[in-house]
Amino acid sequence: MPLGQQLREVLEVPRDLLLGRYPPFVTAGPLPRGQVPVFVFHSLEPDSFGRQLDYLADNRYLTLSADQYLAVLTGAEPAPERGALLTFDDARGSLWSVGYPLLRGHGMRGVVFMVPGRTSPRPGVSLPTWDDVAAGNATAAQVLDRETDGPFLFWEEVEELSKSGVFDFESHTMRHARIATGPRVVGFLTPSLRHGYAAMDVPLFSSEPGDLLAHQAPLGSPLLASSPRTSEALRFIENPATRLACAAEVAAEGGEAFFQQHGWKRRLRRIVASRPVAGRFETREEQARSIEDELREAREDIQARTGRPVRHLCYPWHVAGPTARRLALKSGYVTAFCGKIAGTPITGIGGDLQAIARIGDDYLELLPGRGRTSLISILRRKLRRRFGNGR
């Protein structure tokens, strides 16, 4: 991550404190009775995640299911004295290797917002978990490297974890997609962008009969300026001619080896300059159909695999325009989760169910309780992690 971006991510904490995007407990204040904070996790690591669960357990916090949380927000059930909702975005592979054994061992549960369009069958036998390490049947390295080869959960893991009752599987839309918003080229598809989480930042490529994800598109494809599919932006549907010309240059020069050559980017930019990207913008009707498909197909796929109803949505990048919000309700979602929300640090009873506030898992150990840490300690930990000195 570039240094400038790292610094911005750290400096956003004091900014968001001033904007009222953090609940009072983050700055050593209370957690008012009846409030249930929502925390968001991504990849999990056994030491830090185990420490967080220990803190919740030692201080008698109750972790809720998605429907229990909804019942609290609607007033159908009273809030626990100390409740929390643990949410996990993207359905990353460490949920299987680390999250499941540790949550189960603590008698806790969580809500997973998964992306069915990026979920695949498991290619081989079941992969080891932290329980296998404890039993001496696997090494720590095998478990900690899980996301290198399997960034996301496999369908077989989703089905097993759903049956366990430890996780609710809900929607993070079908493809967690970005769309091109104009013909401006901002980069090119390199090998490192074709897989894992980096591929989520690559906009869809227009093709027939359907769009291409990053791993399906040819190396060297121009990357256009983009926005999340659930934003209000209209998609620019590019003509593939420029993409094909760039891909042909890469293929002729060795494929992946092309990107080891000096000046590769300059060569591709010359192609773009000689034949600029052409295309058209989608209509509002096409936009609505596309967004509705992303929302509806995700629900259908997850329900078919887990046998459980899907009623909860998390917007990718926490972005939702008026069209997405309207179509989420039409598609059968009762709630929609976002990120930090100015003026709404914790969504309470009677709050907006279509814009539920969440904060990062870093702040979980700031909840009131024995062994509570300080915001300064959290910020130091974030700085160490950002600059590669551990968690």
N, C-alpha and C positions, 0 to 999 in steps of 0.2 A: 504494500500500500504506500503511495507517495507520502512524503513527510508532511506536505501541506494538508492532505486529507486527514492524516493522523492527528495533527494539531487541531483541526477543525472539530473532529469528533470529541476530543477532550474538552475544548472550549465551549462546546454546545451545552455542557452541564450547567455552568453558571448562567448562561443565557436562558436555558429552559427553566431554571429556578426562578429567574426574574419574571418569566412569562406565566408562572403558575402551572407548569406542566408536571411537577413532581408533587406527590402527596407529602403532608407534614412529617411523616415518619422518616423521610429521607434526611431531614435536617434535625434529627433527634426529637421530633415531636411525637404525638400520640397516633395511634390507629383508632379512630373513633368507633365505638360499638356499632355494629351493623354494616361496616364497610369491609368489602372483600377486594383486596388488591389483586391485579392480574399481572403475572410475570411472563416474559417471553424468553425462551431459550432457543438456541440453534444447535451447534455441535456440543457434545458433552464429553467431559474428561472426568475420570473417576475420583480424583482427589478433591477437586473443587465442587463437583456435583454432590459427592458424598458429604462434604462439609456443610453444604447448603441444606441438604435433607436432615442431617443431624441437628442443625440449628432449629429447623421447623419442629422436629420431633421433641427436642429437649424443652421447647417452649410451648408444646401442646397445640400447635397449629393443625387445623383440619384442612386437607386438600379436597377440593370439590370436583365433581364431574361437570360436564358442560350443562347438562339439564338441571343439576342441583343449583348451579350458579344462576341459570335463567330463572329458576323458581324464586331465588332470593331477590333478584332484580325486579321481578313482577309482584313481589309481596306474597307469593303463594306459600313460601316457607320462610321462617325466621332465619336471619343470618347467624351462623355460629359465632361464639364469642371471639374466637380467633380463627378466621378462615382465609384461605388463599386459593387462587386458581393458577395452576402451572400449565402454560401453553408452550408447545414446541412446533416451530415453523419448519416447513419443507419435508418433514419425515426423514430426517437424516439417519444414516446408517448407525450412528452411535446410540440411537434410541434402543436398538436391539442389543448391542454389545455392552453398553454401560447403563442407559436409562432404565431399561426393564428390570435387570437384576437389582439395582439399587432402590428403585421405587417399590418393587415388590417386597424387598427386605424390610423396608420401613413401613409397609402397609399403607402406602400412598398411591395417588393416581394422577393422571395428567390428560391433557387434550392435545391431540396432534392435528395440525393443519397440513394436509398432504396434497401432493400434486400428481394425480393419477396419470396424466399425460407424460410424465417423466419417470414413471414407476415400471419396472420390468420384472419378469420372472427370475427366480434365483437360478444361476447357471450350474450349481452343483449342490453339494451337501450343506446342511445347516452350519452356519459360521459360529465360532466360539464367542462366549460372553465373559464378563468379569467373574461370573460364578465358576466358569471353567478354570480361570486363573487361580482362584482361591482353592479349587480342588486339585490343582496341580496338573490339569489336563490340557492346559494351553499356556503360552507365555504372554506376559503383559504386552510385548511388542505386537503379537498377533492381533490382540484386541484393539490396541491403540491405533494400529494402522488400518482399521476397518474401512474408514472413509476414503482411503487412498484408492482402493479397488472397487468399493461399493458405496459411493457417496450417499445414496438414498436407500431406504428400506426396500427390500424385494417384496413382491406380492405375497409370497408364502409367509414372510415375517409379519406383514400387515394382518393377515388373516389370523395367525397365531396370537399376536398381541391383542387383537380385538377380542378374541375369545377369552383371553385371560382376565378381562375386566379392568386391567390396570390403565388402559388407554381408551379414550374415545377418539375415533378417527373422523375428522371433519374436513371441510373444503378450503383449499388455498387456491382455488380455481383449477381448471383443467391443465393448463400448461405453464402457469406463472409467467405469462407472456409479456414481452415488450413489442411495440409496433414502431415502424419507421414513421416519422412525422414530417419528412421532407427529403429532398434529394441530396442534402449535404452529407458528404462522406466524412466520417470521424475516425475511421480506422479500417482494419481488414481482419478477416477471420484467420487466426493463427492456430496451430495445434493446441496450445494451452487453453484456448477459449471454446473448444468443442465439447468438453466434458465437465462433469461435476457442477459446482455452484457457479463457476464463471460462465457457463453456458446460459444461465438464467438471465444474464445481463446482455445477451446477444439478441437483437430483435428478430422476429420471424422473417423468413425469406419467402417472398411470393413465388409460387410455383403451381403447376397443374399436375395432378388434380387437387393437391392440397399444399398448405404451407410446409416449409422445411424448418426443423429445429437445427441448432448449431451443429450437432453431430451428423446431420444428414446433408448439410450444405458443403460445397467444395471449398477447399482451402483457398484463401485469397479473396473470397467474396467481400465486396465492400460493405462496411458497417455504416448504416445511416443514422443520423440523429434520431433519438427514439424517446418514447414515453411508455409507461405501463398501459397494457390493454384496457384496464379498468379506469383509466383517466378519461377526460372528456375530449381528448385530442382525436382528430380524424386521422386514419391511417393513410400513409402514402404507399400506394401499391406500385412497386418499381417494375420496369421492364427488365427482364433478365440479361439483356445483351451485354451490359457493362460487367455484370457478374461473371458471365461466361468467358469474356475476354480476359479478365484477371485470373480466373481459374485455369484457363489454358496456359497462361504464362507460368503459373506456379507448377502445374503438372509437367510442363516441358522442361522445367529446371530442377526436377527431382522431388517434387511434392514437399514433404516436411523439411527436406534438406534446403529448400529454397530460402527458408527463414533464418538459416545460419549464414547466409551470404551478406556481405557488406552492401548496404544501399538497397535492400529488397523493398523497403517501403517506398523509396523514391521511384523505383521502377513501376510499382503498381499505381502510384499517383500520376505518373505520366500517362498510363493507359486511361485513367479516369479523366484526365484533362483532355485527352484526344476524343473521347466519346463519353460525355457527361451522362449521368444517370437520368433516365427519362421515366415517366410514369404518370399516374393520376391519383387523386385523392378519393377515398371511398365516400359514398353518400351517407347521410345520417341513418338511412334505413339499413345499409350494409353494416354500419357500426353497431347498431342495436342488435342485429342478428348475430354478429360475431361475439359480442359481449354476452348475450344470452346463451349462446352455445357453450362458452367457457364456463358459465355458472351452472347450467343445467347438466351438461355432460359429466362434470366433476361429481355432482350429487349422485347421478345414476351409477357411475362406475364404482364409487366407494360403497354405496348401498348394496350393489350387486355382490361385491367382494366380501363385505363384512356381515351382511344380513341385518344391518342396523340402520335406522333412519338417520339421515344427515340433515341437520337443521341450522348448523352454525358455519359461518364463513369468516375467513381472514383475508383481507385485501392484500395482494402482493405490493410490497413497498409501502403499504398503508395508504394507498392512493385509491380514491373512489370519486368519480364525477357523478353528477346528478343522474345520468343515464344508468350507470352501474348500480347506484343505490336503488333506483326504481325497479330495475330488472332483477336485483337480488330478492326483493320482496315477491315479485311475480314468480320467481323460480322456486320459491318455497323456503327461503332462509328466514329464520326468525331473528337471528342476531348477526352482526358483522363486527369483527374485531379490527382495531386499528393500532396505532402506536401512541405516543404521547399527544395529548390534546390540550391546547391552551385553555385554561380555566376549568378543566375537568380532569384533575389528577387521578381520581378514582371514580368510575361510573357507579352511581348509587341507585337505590330504589327509585323508580320513576325516571331514570336517566334514558338517554337516547340509545336504544338497543341496536341501532344501525351504525353506531360509532362508539364502540366500547374502548375505553382507554387501557393501555398496557404500558408497563415500563420494563426495562431490561433486568435480567436476572442478577446483574451485579449488585442491585440494591436490596436483594432479599434479606441479607443479614443486617440490614438497617431496621427491620421490623422490631417493634418493642419486644424485649425479652432478655433473659440471662445470657451474657456473652455477646451482647450487641456491639457491633463495630461502629466506626465513625465514617462520615462521608469523606474525610481527608484520607483515611485508609483505603477506601474504595477507589478514590481518584488516583492514589499512588499505584494501586494494583492495576488500574486501567492503563496508566502510563507505562508500567513495566511490560504489560502484555503488548501494547501497541509497538513498543520498540524492541520486542523480541527477547525480553528477559524473564519470561515465564508469567504464570498467573499469580 
